[in-house]
């Protein structure tokens, strides 16, 4: 750990010599993998400290050890210089450690103040309103304590989670990939909040794999790979390339792309689609026209919650249209609006949903059995009986092809990290050699190296003549892979912009409703 | 909010050997509680243990009784387990069995002097159809109106029983039978062949074993079984793949109804030989316990069915030899289910004492 020690010395951070939190030689092993191997880390008061690593590098395990969800097998955790055993999250909170999770735990039908009061025994929602407003004002987190959570955007919900943590007056705040749920426009405000917290003396552990953000925000970064700490660096002095090399141990492959050569006949077409979802909190789709031709990638950008989820469900067949609207959707020339998912897949449709566990894969089942989920049509079933040798071979091919890190085709889907499971699902769907591939949030929570692989494979699939529709909250991703981009706003789809004319300002305007005539545009959503 | 001093968390991985722990623990608890209850009724504990669990194996006849009762349990439990894996809760095995018994009785009652070779096959076909129709009511209500199948199948049990009471006291009653509420005796052509002379064990056991083999292939190897399993484990994944929930509901309930109906035919065509007011000592309910005790696994269910059959026969023997009330039988089935569910909690989850909340204590907890 020479690098670690010298970086600490050079930085000379913090108030006094004692770190607020120090981990020394912490090891945590699971039956199949050593998730943290001899990990040492120190965080000082007022410091914004990044933990950087690919999926499966051990970041989540490390945070669970600090937050008391898991106990280390060996090694010490020191809080203000004293050894502690953090047996439960409640204990971590009482020490002064707060955590903002990637996935929120808010009840949609309650107000902000009611949600917060649930985790603060002895407090009434009314009594909390003032403190919520005060904390919000101090740290740049404006939030209406009486707003019902279902009416809030993702960014606003994140603020609720942060405020909930801040009410406990934490000395250390752990933030797990906080920017992954935000639109680009929401990120500066979050960074401002984090900086104010740090200048107030709170230490921040910022978990991310987005290199630019870490370089812009963090004073030190601990880079993890394969469960070990590889280095502790000052991100401001690094480039994206040097950080990525530390993180994945090699250079990032860049996606080489040739200009698209789309065919003329559309492979996927929506004509004048209106759709009202069954979910009362869902977004109604209005008057959507969309064409995707073989050999092109069309991107759907937009702030999350503007109808992406509903659009994906209508296209995949998880939601079907009434028979009268059969003609609104055609796939590979067949009018199939009222067909179910299975029938549409027989037309050559493949789909990668945004939820991996429980939708794209069955958590309790092996990767072999998860291959069967959508690939069963490919010679894996004979006279109703499953040919497991073929299924296993398919799973093995996906694992090899996409470099999925797992113990083999027998591994349960839930034992894989989110990014690795995503690679497996994408590999499975690409292996179907689809005519149309719809992929929702292709690289959500996926590390840089894996994301590059996924994007490269999507472009290769396009070059082989597949029509690809990519729905993503990450605008940079769409600008990298898509040939044309639509923006979705309140269930309406903007005109498409070809790659060359799609710049940030124009799309940013579209994302807040700039393409919609009339009154909708004036009440644009701000995240 | 009250805060319990413990918390439970799932145990991940290492499922291998632990699958046997819960059923073995539940069976051990049942054996001990059975002895405790019986001895509290004035029978010495050793005698109680003997009557309940050893006597069923003591003579060829008794063992034949165990296997005779294993057959319907096996048949129904295998079918219910298929539905349970798909999270479709058919608890109407008892009613479907009764309908099967009624349907199976029609041919021998109305063609009482027939010695046709087609008698048994006809009874089986009619009985299974009636069981399926009874289950189809629940399937249709679930699919059409999203009516909860647990409630519907459970209530249909009571309706089936009343229907049976009506039929055996009226339309299907033996007109020369001194007004006893039972049908005529079946002709020989309507009776199942015996397997071992000196016992009442009949060919239904072979059908139960065949159903076990079929269930194993269905669950482990067939695409339909896989689709049902996905629907139970992750409904959104089933929707994503386009596996129809409607099909799963229909299939699960119809398989259950067919198997229970068949078991009903085997009761009237086996030990009973006629349609009576009581055609089952609760096989349809006990099969639910068998399915869970066997871990919803076809091989596990085979062993669980034998064990529950032993409780049935042991209960009968305790009643006749030691005057223990028949209710002990029902109590033991309840104990078995509850202790199995409790044991599963401890196998699937670990209970951890929570660290105290207060800050000072948290700091004072030194490692090692």
Interface residues (C-beta under 8 A of the other chain):
Chain A: X30 X31 X32 X68 X76 X79 X82 X83 X84 X85 X86 X87 X88 X90 X91 X94 X95 X121 X316 X317 X318 X340 X341 X342 X343 X344 X345 X351 X353 X355 X358 X359 X360 X361 X362 X363 X364 X365 X369 X372 X373 X374 X376 X381 X384 X385 X386 X388 X415
Chain B: X1 X7 X12 X13 X14 X217 X221 X222 X223 X224 X226 X229 X230 X233 X234 X236 X237 X239 X240 X241 X242 X243 X244 X354 X355 X356 X357 X358 X359 X362 X363 X365 X366 X367
